């Protein structure tokens, strides 16, 4: 009963200006919070992708065939992405390895769909990881990519033939 | 209707809301400076990661490619591979530029690659300065075989030859 009386005493008109200013301010504050979380997330994902590209590339270039290299790089990528960041699903991430140059003669291709450069020591591999990224509200905010170039380290065929 | 709204608006004591607006302004300014700091920190961290990974990639590739049968490094081969890897990695990340230099140890069995990555600063338009972060990676060639595994002389000679760089048909970067 007393409580009801107290509520009746509240002068709602006096608080209207506070309510209105809060209504104006709240979206701005929310937008700023949203921007801060997004910056943190995008930054972490970008850093993580760059590091993952390096790790995946490293595990690929020590393999002696393209297929083994790709398989090894995929495993390294999933392992690295699964425990490093938020906002991306390791299962959605894709990796592409392409031979782009080499110090040895490009006489044969290990895979017909590839560049025609042999997978051997001295060839340069382009390792690209791409993944769709979702913000903390689950909205897709686009694809992120990381690329690194590394030298294939095995096999050193030119010295044995 | 409009009159009613006008009357109500006149009833509102706007002075009383100024504290909320001021406090919001302070909060927003604080958040904006936090956002700027985060942007700068992210940019710095990313640039350092790029430098480190590129230095490692160039050093590892160069070391494996230029390792000689006498467990030292073949300098022309090393320079060739380092310049090739640097040239390609320059274009790996949009916006960032990469520079790399290489030094050899006195005995010729150590190799150090220094990388500098320059990225556009988040406040470059205001400060006029870009962000450059360096990293270095050192590798050493070591004979772990001793007398168990000895490389024949003819293979050693072949190892010292410098192969020509042949640009592949679909290379998107022009080789020197």
Interface residues (C-beta under 8 A of the other chain):
Chain A: X13 X14 X15 X16 X17 X18 X20 X21 X22 X24 X25 X28 X29 X32 X33 X35 X36 X39 X40 X42 X43 X46 X47 X50 X51 X53 X54 X57 X58 X61 X99 X100 X101 X102 X103 X104 X105 X106 X115 X116 X117 X121 X122 X124 X126 X146 X147 X148 X149 X150 X151 X153 X158 X159
Chain B: X11 X12 X13 X14 X15 X16 X17 X18 X19 X20 X21 X24 X27 X28 X31 X32 X34 X35 X38 X39 X41 X42 X45 X46 X49 X50 X53 X54 X56 X57 X60 X61 X62 X64 X65 X80 X81 X84 X85 X88 X89 X92 X93 X155 X158 X159 X163 X164 X165 X166 X167 X168 X169 X170 X171 X172 X173 X175
